[in-house]
Amino acid sequence: MPVIVAESLSKTYQVANKAPGFRGTVRHFFKRQYRNIEAVKQISFRIAGGEIVGFLGPNGAGKTTALKMLTGLIHPTAGRAEVVGHTPARRESNFLQQITLVMGQKQQLIWDLPAMDSLRINAAVYNLPDKEACQRIDELAGLLELDEKLTQPVRKLSLGERMKCELVAALLHHPKVLFLDEPTLGLDINAQTAVRQFLRRYNAEHGATILLTSHYMADITALCERVVLIHEGGLIYDGSLDGIVERFAPFREVKIELAEDLDGVDLKSFGEVESQDGRVVRLLVRRDRLTGTIESLLGQLPLRDLTVTDPPIEQVIGRLFEQGRFDEID
């Protein structure tokens, strides 16, 4: 049974149009005009229990709006949302005790108090007995290697340490569903790795369902086998991470190392030159031309090495959103 369901989920905002200047203000006061902005357009997907799914899209695609509808923070304009058998917009107590929302750009910890004080407040909100709350705090803090950081004022913690404390606060009640909106935003590489490892372990131990948005593709490739892509509010892909390359990247990356320097050779005749560093050249070659291109490279150039790979997933997705085409990328 799916834990998260979105059926034709949509959100439209009505925004006032106001001309600049004093005249615009007066006109706007007496006769207002509005326009509709479709933040999310009839997206549909289902996520089973225990899945970790990447939720991807460029800035302004509607990711955060969709998460807010799935957590009940805002009401959908149309369509249906269901999470752990509940309608999120009703904000029922049993529903709220089974989910959590972590937003990398916002915090729930009290700035001037030790993180432990905020955690005790959260424990009281979820009616956790003191003994059980202490056990859970110790467990989560141990997994995140927080040690004595919980007793320091939040304002004295590093960004990575604060983010780890935010995760402890968000997971203290052992939610079944995690909505994570940029949980590694602004963290250094070590902190990002620690958060990923923690989420993978939490998912394995508690069978939690995770819907993750991130602009760091390392988060997605490390945690998610399935991704949902949205663009300009609409869903454009729902499937395996590897399937993105197969569907949207009709090219392969050919890396060649030349045995000698070449003058006057137009490498663009073999494919798109992605990069060149001395004698090492990376080409993008269409899949349907790959065999012929390799034969030409071997026959016309003095090569020391040649390798063929799929392009990096972050490159494929970047081109996908940049070009705005979702059949295949030229």
Short mmCIF file of the C-alpha atoms (twelve columns), coordinates in Angstrom:
data_MODEL
# 
_entry.id   MODEL 
# 
loop_
_atom_site.group_PDB 
_atom_site.id 
_atom_site.type_symbol 
_atom_site.label_atom_id 
_atom_site.label_alt_id 
_atom_site.label_comp_id 
_atom_site.label_asym_id 
_atom_site.label_seq_id 
_atom_site.Cartn_x 
_atom_site.Cartn_y 
_atom_site.Cartn_z 
_atom_site.pdbx_PDB_model_num 
ATOM 1   C CA . MET A 1   0.000  0.000  0.000   1 
ATOM 2   C CA . PRO A 2   1.319  3.471  -0.852  1 
ATOM 3   C CA . VAL A 3   2.233  5.714  2.081   1 
ATOM 4   C CA . ILE A 4   2.212  8.938  0.041   1 
ATOM 5   C CA . VAL A 5   -0.383 9.564  -2.673  1 
ATOM 6   C CA . ALA A 6   -0.728 12.599 -4.924  1 
ATOM 7   C CA . GLU A 7   -3.510 12.552 -7.509  1 
ATOM 8   C CA . SER A 8   -3.782 15.509 -9.898  1 
ATOM 9   C CA . LEU A 9   -2.451 17.678 -7.079  1 
ATOM 10  C CA . SER A 10  -2.545 21.376 -7.976  1 
ATOM 11  C CA . LYS A 11  -1.953 24.717 -6.326  1 
ATOM 12  C CA . THR A 12  -2.853 28.080 -7.885  1 
ATOM 13  C CA . TYR A 13  -2.064 31.416 -6.250  1 
ATOM 14  C CA . GLN A 14  -3.933 34.620 -7.039  1 
ATOM 15  C CA . VAL A 15  -1.486 37.515 -7.241  1 
ATOM 16  C CA . ALA A 16  -2.408 41.171 -7.518  1 
ATOM 17  C CA . ASN A 17  -1.085 43.145 -10.506 1 
ATOM 18  C CA . LYS A 18  0.080  46.606 -9.504  1 
ATOM 19  C CA . ALA A 19  1.698  49.173 -11.768 1 
ATOM 20  C CA . PRO A 20  4.679  51.062 -10.300 1 
ATOM 21  C CA . GLY A 21  4.483  54.615 -9.008  1 
ATOM 22  C CA . PHE A 22  1.831  56.747 -7.309  1 
ATOM 23  C CA . ARG A 23  -0.729 56.380 -10.113 1 
ATOM 24  C CA . GLY A 24  -0.324 52.652 -10.056 1 
ATOM 25  C CA . THR A 25  -0.898 52.626 -6.305  1 
ATOM 26  C CA . VAL A 26  -4.077 54.725 -6.557  1 
ATOM 27  C CA . ARG A 27  -5.436 52.643 -9.433  1 
ATOM 28  C CA . HIS A 28  -4.604 49.468 -7.529  1 
ATOM 29  C CA . PHE A 29  -6.453 50.786 -4.458  1 
ATOM 30  C CA . PHE A 30  -9.722 51.445 -6.326  1 
ATOM 31  C CA . LYS A 31  -9.641 48.755 -8.978  1 
ATOM 32  C CA . ARG A 32  -7.503 45.738 -8.325  1 
ATOM 33  C CA . GLN A 33  -6.548 43.285 -11.011 1 
ATOM 34  C CA . TYR A 34  -5.271 39.806 -10.408 1 
ATOM 35  C CA . ARG A 35  -3.491 37.057 -12.260 1 
ATOM 36  C CA . ASN A 36  -3.221 33.365 -11.445 1 
ATOM 37  C CA . ILE A 37  0.076  31.590 -10.938 1 
ATOM 38  C CA . GLU A 38  0.017  27.806 -11.166 1 
ATOM 39  C CA . ALA A 39  2.727  26.717 -8.741  1 
ATOM 40  C CA . VAL A 40  1.859  23.004 -9.054  1 
ATOM 41  C CA . LYS A 41  -0.052 21.557 -12.022 1 
ATOM 42  C CA . GLN A 42  -1.863 18.245 -11.599 1 
ATOM 43  C CA . ILE A 43  1.055  16.114 -10.437 1 
ATOM 44  C CA . SER A 44  0.377  12.460 -9.602  1 
ATOM 45  C CA . PHE A 45  2.633  9.868  -7.969  1 
ATOM 46  C CA . ARG A 46  2.596  7.172  -5.289  1 
ATOM 47  C CA . ILE A 47  5.359  6.268  -2.860  1 
ATOM 48  C CA . ALA A 48  5.447  2.956  -1.014  1 
ATOM 49  C CA . GLY A 49  6.522  2.471  2.579   1 
ATOM 50  C CA . GLY A 50  10.292 2.460  3.108   1 
ATOM 51  C CA . GLU A 51  11.121 4.132  -0.217  1 
ATOM 52  C CA . ILE A 52  13.603 7.001  -0.475  1 
ATOM 53  C CA . VAL A 53  12.534 9.117  -3.433  1 
ATOM 54  C CA . GLY A 54  14.317 12.146 -4.836  1 
ATOM 55  C CA . PHE A 55  12.057 15.092 -5.695  1 
ATOM 56  C CA . LEU A 56  13.918 17.220 -8.215  1 
ATOM 57  C CA . GLY A 57  13.391 20.387 -10.186 1 
ATOM 58  C CA . PRO A 58  14.957 23.815 -10.780 1 
ATOM 59  C CA . ASN A 59  14.263 26.783 -8.518  1 
ATOM 60  C CA . GLY A 60  10.604 27.755 -8.765  1 
ATOM 61  C CA . ALA A 61  9.519  24.365 -10.112 1 
ATOM 62  C CA . GLY A 62  7.012  23.852 -7.285  1 
ATOM 63  C CA . LYS A 63  8.884  21.360 -5.097  1 
ATOM 64  C CA . THR A 64  8.457  23.185 -1.791  1 
ATOM 65  C CA . THR A 65  4.819  24.009 -2.588  1 
ATOM 66  C CA . ALA A 66  4.148  20.310 -3.190  1 
ATOM 67  C CA . LEU A 67  5.840  19.370 0.084   1 
ATOM 68  C CA . LYS A 68  3.755  21.945 1.953   1 
ATOM 69  C CA . MET A 69  0.563  20.430 0.527   1 
ATOM 70  C CA . LEU A 70  1.681  16.912 1.460   1 
ATOM 71  C CA . THR A 71  2.422  18.028 5.029   1 
ATOM 72  C CA . GLY A 72  -0.798 20.014 5.401   1 
ATOM 73  C CA . LEU A 73  0.782  23.463 5.654   1 
ATOM 74  C CA . ILE A 74  -1.272 24.690 2.700   1 
ATOM 75  C CA . HIS A 75  -4.461 23.468 1.050   1 
ATOM 76  C CA . PRO A 76  -4.385 22.249 -2.547  1 
ATOM 77  C CA . THR A 77  -6.475 24.121 -5.097  1 
ATOM 78  C CA . ALA A 78  -7.448 20.861 -6.783  1 
ATOM 79  C CA . GLY A 79  -6.641 17.169 -6.660  1 
ATOM 80  C CA . ARG A 80  -6.081 14.845 -3.744  1 
ATOM 81  C CA . ALA A 81  -3.251 14.209 -1.298  1 
ATOM 82  C CA . GLU A 82  -3.036 11.342 1.150   1 
ATOM 83  C CA . VAL A 83  -0.215 10.548 3.570   1 
ATOM 84  C CA . VAL A 84  -0.286 7.503  5.904   1 
ATOM 85  C CA . GLY A 85  -4.001 7.224  5.260   1 
ATOM 86  C CA . HIS A 86  -4.774 10.825 6.226   1 
ATOM 87  C CA . THR A 87  -5.726 13.954 4.314   1 
ATOM 88  C CA . PRO A 88  -2.838 16.311 5.206   1 
ATOM 89  C CA . ALA A 89  -4.890 19.528 5.114   1 
ATOM 90  C CA . ARG A 90  -6.994 18.315 8.052   1 
ATOM 91  C CA . ARG A 91  -3.889 18.377 10.290  1 
ATOM 92  C CA . GLU A 92  -5.183 15.558 12.483  1 
ATOM 93  C CA . SER A 93  -3.120 14.750 15.556  1 
ATOM 94  C CA . ASN A 94  -2.485 11.142 14.539  1 
ATOM 95  C CA . PHE A 95  -1.235 12.349 11.157  1 
ATOM 96  C CA . LEU A 96  1.135  14.946 12.611  1 
ATOM 97  C CA . GLN A 97  2.674  12.359 14.935  1 
ATOM 98  C CA . GLN A 98  3.674  10.223 11.949  1 
ATOM 99  C CA . ILE A 99  5.387  12.818 9.745   1 
ATOM 100 C CA . THR A 100 8.127  15.402 9.917   1 
ATOM 101 C CA . LEU A 101 9.288  18.242 7.686   1 
ATOM 102 C CA . VAL A 102 12.887 19.450 7.654   1 
ATOM 103 C CA . MET A 103 13.711 22.585 5.675   1 
ATOM 104 C CA . GLY A 104 17.380 23.416 5.309   1 
ATOM 105 C CA . GLN A 105 16.719 27.160 5.148   1 
ATOM 106 C CA . LYS A 106 14.559 27.297 8.295   1 
ATOM 107 C CA . GLN A 107 15.158 26.238 11.873  1 
ATOM 108 C CA . GLN A 108 13.010 25.168 14.792  1 
ATOM 109 C CA . LEU A 109 15.663 25.338 17.507  1 
ATOM 110 C CA . ILE A 110 15.640 28.283 19.931  1 
ATOM 111 C CA . TRP A 111 18.663 30.399 19.013  1 
ATOM 112 C CA . ASP A 112 19.914 31.461 22.461  1 
ATOM 113 C CA . LEU A 113 19.219 28.216 24.340  1 
ATOM 114 C CA . PRO A 114 21.076 24.906 24.291  1 
ATOM 115 C CA . ALA A 115 19.701 22.502 21.708  1 
ATOM 116 C CA . MET A 116 18.782 20.117 24.528  1 
ATOM 117 C CA . ASP A 117 16.156 22.583 25.788  1 
ATOM 118 C CA . SER A 118 14.453 22.673 22.382  1 
ATOM 119 C CA . LEU A 119 14.553 18.882 22.240  1 
ATOM 120 C CA . ARG A 120 12.842 18.638 25.624  1 
ATOM 121 C CA . ILE A 121 10.137 20.993 24.383  1 
ATOM 122 C CA . ASN A 122 9.627  18.792 21.317  1 
ATOM 123 C CA . ALA A 123 9.440  15.715 23.520  1 
ATOM 124 C CA . ALA A 124 6.719  17.379 25.595  1 
ATOM 125 C CA . VAL A 125 4.781  18.334 22.456  1 
ATOM 126 C CA . TYR A 126 4.738  14.682 21.389  1 
ATOM 127 C CA . ASN A 127 3.937  13.466 24.927  1 
ATOM 128 C CA . LEU A 128 7.133  11.440 25.231  1 
ATOM 129 C CA . PRO A 129 7.976  10.315 28.788  1 
ATOM 130 C CA . ASP A 130 11.230 11.779 30.096  1 
ATOM 131 C CA . LYS A 131 13.020 8.439  30.154  1 
ATOM 132 C CA . GLU A 132 12.013 7.529  26.616  1 
ATOM 133 C CA . ALA A 133 12.855 11.021 25.347  1 
ATOM 134 C CA . CYS A 134 16.338 10.830 26.862  1 
ATOM 135 C CA . GLN A 135 16.894 7.417  25.271  1 
ATOM 136 C CA . ARG A 136 15.859 8.681  21.842  1 
ATOM 137 C CA . ILE A 137 17.974 11.839 22.144  1 
ATOM 138 C CA . ASP A 138 21.010 9.765  23.120  1 
ATOM 139 C CA . GLU A 139 20.369 7.347  20.247  1 
ATOM 140 C CA . LEU A 140 19.985 10.036 17.575  1 
ATOM 141 C CA . ALA A 141 22.823 12.193 18.938  1 
ATOM 142 C CA . GLY A 142 25.083 9.148  18.943  1 
ATOM 143 C CA . LEU A 143 24.293 8.350  15.325  1 
ATOM 144 C CA . LEU A 144 25.065 11.948 14.338  1 
ATOM 145 C CA . GLU A 145 28.172 12.173 16.557  1 
ATOM 146 C CA . LEU A 146 26.946 15.273 18.367  1 
ATOM 147 C CA . ASP A 147 28.626 14.373 21.672  1 
ATOM 148 C CA . GLU A 148 28.410 17.399 24.009  1 
ATOM 149 C CA . LYS A 149 27.104 19.819 21.368  1 
ATOM 150 C CA . LEU A 150 23.538 19.529 22.666  1 
ATOM 151 C CA . THR A 151 24.444 21.474 25.802  1 
ATOM 152 C CA . GLN A 152 25.857 24.456 23.909  1 
ATOM 153 C CA . PRO A 153 23.711 27.444 22.841  1 
ATOM 154 C CA . VAL A 154 22.492 26.944 19.293  1 
ATOM 155 C CA . ARG A 155 24.034 30.255 18.158  1 
ATOM 156 C CA . LYS A 156 27.508 28.896 19.011  1 
ATOM 157 C CA . LEU A 157 27.161 25.786 16.869  1 
ATOM 158 C CA . SER A 158 28.461 25.510 13.331  1 
ATOM 159 C CA . LEU A 159 25.979 25.231 10.476  1 
ATOM 160 C CA . GLY A 160 26.618 21.501 10.193  1 
ATOM 161 C CA . GLU A 161 26.129 20.972 13.916  1 
ATOM 162 C CA . ARG A 162 22.894 22.984 13.866  1 
ATOM 163 C CA . MET A 163 21.573 20.917 10.963  1 
ATOM 164 C CA . LYS A 164 22.325 17.705 12.851  1 
ATOM 165 C CA . CYS A 165 20.482 19.061 15.897  1 
ATOM 166 C CA . GLU A 166 17.548 19.982 13.626  1 
ATOM 167 C CA . LEU A 167 17.422 16.359 12.457  1 
ATOM 168 C CA . VAL A 168 17.373 15.117 16.050  1 
ATOM 169 C CA . ALA A 169 14.496 17.488 16.834  1 
ATOM 170 C CA . ALA A 170 12.586 16.430 13.725  1 
ATOM 171 C CA . LEU A 171 13.038 12.683 14.308  1 
ATOM 172 C CA . LEU A 172 12.595 12.583 18.059  1 
ATOM 173 C CA . HIS A 173 9.064  11.172 17.729  1 
ATOM 174 C CA . HIS A 174 10.216 8.466  15.267  1 
ATOM 175 C CA . PRO A 175 8.074  9.615  12.312  1 
ATOM 176 C CA . LYS A 176 7.118  7.151  9.605   1 
ATOM 177 C CA . VAL A 177 7.369  9.735  6.812   1 
ATOM 178 C CA . LEU A 178 10.170 12.267 6.338   1 
ATOM 179 C CA . PHE A 179 9.772  15.261 4.044   1 
ATOM 180 C CA . LEU A 180 13.248 16.731 3.617   1 
ATOM 181 C CA . ASP A 181 13.652 20.034 1.768   1 
ATOM 182 C CA . GLU A 182 17.363 20.736 1.168   1 
ATOM 183 C CA . PRO A 183 18.576 19.101 4.417   1 
ATOM 184 C CA . THR A 184 22.268 19.530 3.466   1 
ATOM 185 C CA . LEU A 185 21.978 23.130 2.240   1 
ATOM 186 C CA . GLY A 186 25.184 25.052 2.987   1 
ATOM 187 C CA . LEU A 187 26.932 22.144 4.708   1 
ATOM 188 C CA . ASP A 188 30.537 21.202 4.008   1 
ATOM 189 C CA . ILE A 189 31.381 17.864 2.409   1 
ATOM 190 C CA . ASN A 190 31.996 16.062 5.700   1 
ATOM 191 C CA . ALA A 191 28.708 17.258 7.194   1 
ATOM 192 C CA . GLN A 192 26.815 16.327 4.020   1 
ATOM 193 C CA . THR A 193 28.276 12.822 4.132   1 
ATOM 194 C CA . ALA A 194 27.374 12.426 7.809   1 
ATOM 195 C CA . VAL A 195 23.759 13.495 7.174   1 
ATOM 196 C CA . ARG A 196 23.434 11.082 4.228   1 
ATOM 197 C CA . GLN A 197 24.796 8.185  6.244   1 
ATOM 198 C CA . PHE A 198 22.448 9.011  9.091   1 
ATOM 199 C CA . LEU A 199 19.388 9.148  6.817   1 
ATOM 200 C CA . ARG A 200 20.314 5.847  5.177   1 
ATOM 201 C CA . ARG A 201 20.695 4.210  8.572   1 
ATOM 202 C CA . TYR A 202 17.466 5.721  9.924   1 
ATOM 203 C CA . ASN A 203 15.602 4.452  6.874   1 
ATOM 204 C CA . ALA A 204 17.031 0.946  7.323   1 
ATOM 205 C CA . GLU A 205 16.335 0.735  11.056  1 
ATOM 206 C CA . HIS A 206 12.868 2.305  11.127  1 
ATOM 207 C CA . GLY A 207 11.552 1.578  7.629   1 
ATOM 208 C CA . ALA A 208 10.811 5.273  7.194   1 
ATOM 209 C CA . THR A 209 9.557  6.672  3.903   1 
ATOM 210 C CA . ILE A 210 11.594 9.663  2.709   1 
ATOM 211 C CA . LEU A 211 10.776 12.285 0.085   1 
ATOM 212 C CA . LEU A 212 13.939 14.304 -0.478  1 
ATOM 213 C CA . THR A 213 14.572 17.509 -2.406  1 
ATOM 214 C CA . SER A 214 18.137 18.662 -2.914  1 
ATOM 215 C CA . HIS A 215 20.240 20.673 -5.332  1 
ATOM 216 C CA . TYR A 216 23.218 18.480 -4.405  1 
ATOM 217 C CA . MET A 217 23.058 15.526 -6.769  1 
ATOM 218 C CA . ALA A 218 25.393 13.631 -4.440  1 
ATOM 219 C CA . ASP A 219 22.479 13.486 -1.962  1 
ATOM 220 C CA . ILE A 220 20.215 11.971 -4.595  1 
ATOM 221 C CA . THR A 221 22.689 9.493  -6.046  1 
ATOM 222 C CA . ALA A 222 23.737 8.344  -2.572  1 
ATOM 223 C CA . LEU A 223 20.215 7.799  -1.210  1 
ATOM 224 C CA . CYS A 224 17.641 7.464  -3.995  1 
ATOM 225 C CA . GLU A 225 16.972 4.749  -6.532  1 
ATOM 226 C CA . ARG A 226 13.840 6.516  -7.755  1 
ATOM 227 C CA . VAL A 227 13.331 10.165 -8.647  1 
ATOM 228 C CA . VAL A 228 10.376 12.390 -9.486  1 
ATOM 229 C CA . LEU A 229 11.160 15.370 -11.713 1 
ATOM 230 C CA . ILE A 230 8.952  18.438 -11.957 1 
ATOM 231 C CA . HIS A 231 9.373  21.517 -14.108 1 
ATOM 232 C CA . GLU A 232 7.244  24.674 -14.070 1 
ATOM 233 C CA . GLY A 233 4.839  22.919 -11.713 1 
ATOM 234 C CA . GLY A 234 4.268  19.835 -13.864 1 
ATOM 235 C CA . LEU A 235 5.571  16.291 -13.477 1 
ATOM 236 C CA . ILE A 236 7.884  15.265 -16.330 1 
ATOM 237 C CA . TYR A 237 9.435  12.020 -15.076 1 
ATOM 238 C CA . ASP A 238 8.833  9.393  -12.419 1 
ATOM 239 C CA . GLY A 239 11.149 6.414  -12.454 1 
ATOM 240 C CA . SER A 240 14.589 5.051  -11.695 1 
ATOM 241 C CA . LEU A 241 17.620 7.302  -11.419 1 
ATOM 242 C CA . ASP A 242 19.412 5.324  -14.133 1 
ATOM 243 C CA . GLY A 243 16.363 5.660  -16.358 1 
ATOM 244 C CA . ILE A 244 16.910 9.417  -16.619 1 
ATOM 245 C CA . VAL A 245 20.091 8.857  -18.609 1 
ATOM 246 C CA . GLU A 246 18.427 6.277  -20.846 1 
ATOM 247 C CA . ARG A 247 15.407 8.460  -21.545 1 
ATOM 248 C CA . PHE A 248 16.761 11.994 -21.661 1 
ATOM 249 C CA . ALA A 249 20.403 11.606 -22.744 1 
ATOM 250 C CA . PRO A 250 20.732 10.246 -26.273 1 
ATOM 251 C CA . PHE A 251 24.511 10.639 -26.054 1 
ATOM 252 C CA . ARG A 252 27.503 8.920  -24.489 1 
ATOM 253 C CA . GLU A 253 30.662 10.459 -23.116 1 
ATOM 254 C CA . VAL A 254 33.795 9.438  -25.028 1 
ATOM 255 C CA . LYS A 255 37.101 10.222 -23.307 1 
ATOM 256 C CA . ILE A 256 40.223 10.015 -25.450 1 
ATOM 257 C CA . GLU A 257 43.882 10.509 -24.620 1 
ATOM 258 C CA . LEU A 258 46.011 11.459 -27.596 1 
ATOM 259 C CA . ALA A 259 49.458 9.955  -28.056 1 
ATOM 260 C CA . GLU A 260 50.797 13.237 -29.450 1 
ATOM 261 C CA . ASP A 261 49.811 16.865 -29.866 1 
ATOM 262 C CA . LEU A 262 47.714 17.554 -32.929 1 
ATOM 263 C CA . ASP A 263 47.482 20.781 -34.896 1 
ATOM 264 C CA . GLY A 264 44.741 21.584 -37.351 1 
ATOM 265 C CA . VAL A 265 42.471 18.681 -36.339 1 
ATOM 266 C CA . ASP A 266 38.843 19.666 -35.858 1 
ATOM 267 C CA . LEU A 267 37.727 17.527 -32.930 1 
ATOM 268 C CA . LYS A 268 34.195 18.925 -33.285 1 
ATOM 269 C CA . SER A 269 33.774 16.724 -36.340 1 
ATOM 270 C CA . PHE A 270 33.672 13.707 -33.996 1 
ATOM 271 C CA . GLY A 271 31.154 15.122 -31.519 1 
ATOM 272 C CA . GLU A 272 30.535 17.933 -29.064 1 
ATOM 273 C CA . VAL A 273 33.764 18.824 -27.261 1 
ATOM 274 C CA . GLU A 274 32.800 18.855 -23.610 1 
ATOM 275 C CA . SER A 275 36.299 19.627 -22.316 1 
ATOM 276 C CA . GLN A 276 39.958 19.472 -23.318 1 
ATOM 277 C CA . ASP A 277 42.910 19.349 -20.951 1 
ATOM 278 C CA . GLY A 278 46.122 18.972 -22.900 1 
ATOM 279 C CA . ARG A 279 45.899 15.678 -24.718 1 
ATOM 280 C CA . VAL A 280 42.832 14.504 -22.805 1 
ATOM 281 C CA . VAL A 281 39.558 15.288 -24.566 1 
ATOM 282 C CA . ARG A 282 35.975 14.523 -23.553 1 
ATOM 283 C CA . LEU A 283 33.403 14.281 -26.326 1 
ATOM 284 C CA . LEU A 284 29.630 13.903 -26.258 1 
ATOM 285 C CA . VAL A 285 28.515 11.575 -29.033 1 
ATOM 286 C CA . ARG A 286 24.977 10.573 -29.944 1 
ATOM 287 C CA . ARG A 287 24.246 6.951  -29.194 1 
ATOM 288 C CA . ASP A 288 23.140 6.210  -32.739 1 
ATOM 289 C CA . ARG A 289 26.478 7.524  -34.056 1 
ATOM 290 C CA . LEU A 290 28.688 5.970  -31.395 1 
ATOM 291 C CA . THR A 291 30.011 2.965  -33.350 1 
ATOM 292 C CA . GLY A 292 30.901 4.998  -36.427 1 
ATOM 293 C CA . THR A 293 32.501 7.757  -34.330 1 
ATOM 294 C CA . ILE A 294 34.717 5.304  -32.451 1 
ATOM 295 C CA . GLU A 295 35.836 3.746  -35.752 1 
ATOM 296 C CA . SER A 296 36.706 7.225  -37.040 1 
ATOM 297 C CA . LEU A 297 38.617 8.130  -33.874 1 
ATOM 298 C CA . LEU A 298 40.650 4.927  -33.974 1 
ATOM 299 C CA . GLY A 299 41.326 5.270  -37.678 1 
ATOM 300 C CA . GLN A 300 42.150 8.975  -37.855 1 
ATOM 301 C CA . LEU A 301 43.792 9.900  -34.562 1 
ATOM 302 C CA . PRO A 302 46.858 8.558  -32.705 1 
ATOM 303 C CA . LEU A 303 45.184 7.425  -29.475 1 
ATOM 304 C CA . ARG A 304 46.758 6.232  -26.263 1 
ATOM 305 C CA . ASP A 305 43.462 5.483  -24.523 1 
ATOM 306 C CA . LEU A 306 39.711 5.557  -25.213 1 
ATOM 307 C CA . THR A 307 36.816 5.022  -22.791 1 
ATOM 308 C CA . VAL A 308 33.051 5.268  -23.271 1 
ATOM 309 C CA . THR A 309 30.694 6.036  -20.369 1 
ATOM 310 C CA . ASP A 310 27.283 7.521  -19.707 1 
ATOM 311 C CA . PRO A 311 27.408 11.252 -18.894 1 
ATOM 312 C CA . PRO A 312 27.173 12.183 -15.197 1 
ATOM 313 C CA . ILE A 313 23.577 12.262 -13.970 1 
ATOM 314 C CA . GLU A 314 23.913 15.857 -12.730 1 
ATOM 315 C CA . GLN A 315 24.970 16.931 -16.230 1 
ATOM 316 C CA . VAL A 316 21.962 15.225 -17.798 1 
ATOM 317 C CA . ILE A 317 19.516 16.829 -15.377 1 
ATOM 318 C CA . GLY A 318 21.190 20.224 -15.724 1 
ATOM 319 C CA . ARG A 319 20.848 20.134 -19.505 1 
ATOM 320 C CA . LEU A 320 17.308 18.846 -19.179 1 
ATOM 321 C CA . PHE A 321 16.122 21.845 -17.176 1 
ATOM 322 C CA . GLU A 322 18.292 24.315 -19.078 1 
ATOM 323 C CA . GLN A 323 16.887 23.350 -22.481 1 
ATOM 324 C CA . GLY A 324 13.333 22.810 -21.236 1 
ATOM 325 C CA . ARG A 325 12.888 19.756 -23.488 1 
ATOM 326 C CA . PHE A 326 11.690 16.513 -22.019 1 
ATOM 327 C CA . ASP A 327 11.629 14.079 -24.907 1 
ATOM 328 C CA . GLU A 328 15.388 13.939 -25.351 1 
ATOM 329 C CA . ILE A 329 18.350 16.275 -25.167 1 
ATOM 330 C CA . ASP A 330 20.143 17.364 -28.314 1 
# 
